[in-house]
Amino acid sequence: MAFRSIHYRIRIFLSVCMFLFTGFTASLSGAQSPETPSRQELFSKGATHMGAGISAGNGLTIWGTLEKHDLVFGWIGWGKVLSGIIAENEWYEGNVEFWGEFFAGEQQEPDRDYFVGVTPFIRYNFTRRGNFVPFIDAGAGLSVTEIDEPDLSGGFQFNLRAGIGFHYMVKEHWAVTFHGRIFHFSNAGLDSPNHGVNTFQYSIGLNRFF
């Protein structure tokens, strides 16, 4: 029952967050429709943006993980476009971006344990869809956590994260951002046990483009 209840709490948590962000973005856009931003400006080489958000997810018993680990955390990030527009006028038109993310949060189940970390990503933005900008990204970084046996040992861990998401532009330089990612902790065999922690995380955030 405890495991089922954390799933309900995660769903309620995400529903409340989505409601709050919807209200906030409505206040940003007012009564008018969102303005169409200039892709040449917002996604030109060297352009930057910053963001912050929250994430919650369900544990997965895959790749050797013995227990399900439900995680909730907050994140802040900074990105810089590394390339000009690639494949102009093709369906996959877009650009390559560096995105760095710091996160800190708590495991909710099976025990309450903290974790913090940083992850640099390489991201590809699909920039041809007006206010809707999908992306894919993947990254690897470093973490410190209290999560331990039977799946982890030692406080120092590596993290691997990969997934898909999208920005929805609500103002010329503002976007609400949603993404889903696989999130993996392990120590790369530096200590034992090292079964790893795996979750699928759902995130919502707000980004400011410069």
HUKA-V802404 format. One record per backbone hydrogen bond with DSSP energy under -0.5 kcal/mol. CO is the residue of the C=O (numbers start at 1). NH is the residue of the N-H. If there is no record, write none. Layout:
co=CO nh=NH
co=CO nh=NH
This chain:
co=1 nh=5
co=2 nh=6
co=3 nh=7
co=4 nh=8
co=5 nh=9
co=6 nh=10
co=7 nh=11
co=8 nh=12
co=9 nh=13
co=10 nh=14
co=11 nh=15
co=12 nh=16
co=13 nh=17
co=14 nh=18
co=15 nh=19
co=16 nh=20
co=17 nh=21
co=18 nh=22
co=19 nh=23
co=20 nh=24
co=21 nh=25
co=22 nh=26
co=23 nh=27
co=24 nh=28
co=25 nh=29
co=26 nh=30
co=29 nh=32
co=35 nh=37
co=37 nh=39
co=38 nh=42
co=39 nh=43
co=41 nh=44
co=44 nh=47
co=47 nh=81
co=48 nh=210
co=49 nh=79
co=50 nh=208
co=51 nh=77
co=52 nh=206
co=53 nh=75
co=54 nh=204
co=55 nh=73
co=56 nh=202
co=57 nh=71
co=58 nh=200
co=60 nh=62
co=62 nh=65
co=68 nh=70
co=69 nh=71
co=70 nh=108
co=70 nh=109
co=71 nh=57
co=72 nh=106
co=73 nh=55
co=74 nh=104
co=75 nh=53
co=76 nh=102
co=77 nh=51
co=78 nh=100
co=79 nh=49
co=80 nh=98
co=81 nh=46
co=86 nh=94
co=87 nh=90
co=90 nh=93
co=93 nh=127
co=93 nh=128
co=94 nh=86
co=95 nh=125
co=96 nh=82
co=96 nh=83
co=97 nh=123
co=98 nh=80
co=99 nh=121
co=100 nh=78
co=101 nh=119
co=102 nh=76
co=103 nh=117
co=104 nh=74
co=105 nh=115
co=106 nh=72
co=107 nh=113
co=109 nh=70
co=111 nh=113
co=113 nh=107
co=114 nh=146
co=114 nh=147
co=115 nh=105
co=116 nh=144
co=117 nh=103
co=118 nh=142
co=119 nh=101
co=120 nh=140
co=121 nh=99
co=122 nh=138
co=123 nh=97
co=123 nh=125
co=124 nh=136
co=125 nh=95
co=125 nh=127
co=129 nh=132
co=131 nh=133
co=131 nh=169
co=132 nh=134
co=133 nh=167
co=134 nh=126
co=135 nh=165
co=136 nh=124
co=137 nh=163
co=138 nh=122
co=139 nh=161
co=140 nh=120
co=141 nh=159
co=142 nh=118
co=143 nh=157
co=144 nh=116
co=148 nh=151
co=148 nh=152
co=151 nh=195
co=151 nh=196
co=155 nh=145
co=157 nh=143
co=158 nh=186
co=159 nh=141
co=160 nh=184
co=161 nh=139
co=162 nh=182
co=163 nh=137
co=164 nh=180
co=165 nh=135
co=166 nh=178
co=167 nh=133
co=167 nh=169
co=168 nh=176
co=171 nh=174
co=173 nh=209
co=174 nh=170
co=174 nh=171
co=175 nh=207
co=176 nh=168
co=177 nh=205
co=178 nh=166
co=179 nh=203
co=180 nh=164
co=181 nh=201
co=182 nh=162
co=183 nh=199
co=184 nh=160
co=185 nh=197
co=186 nh=158
co=187 nh=190
co=197 nh=185
co=198 nh=60
co=198 nh=69
co=199 nh=183
co=199 nh=201
co=200 nh=58
co=201 nh=181
co=202 nh=56
co=203 nh=179
co=204 nh=54
co=205 nh=177
co=206 nh=52
co=207 nh=175
co=207 nh=209
co=208 nh=50
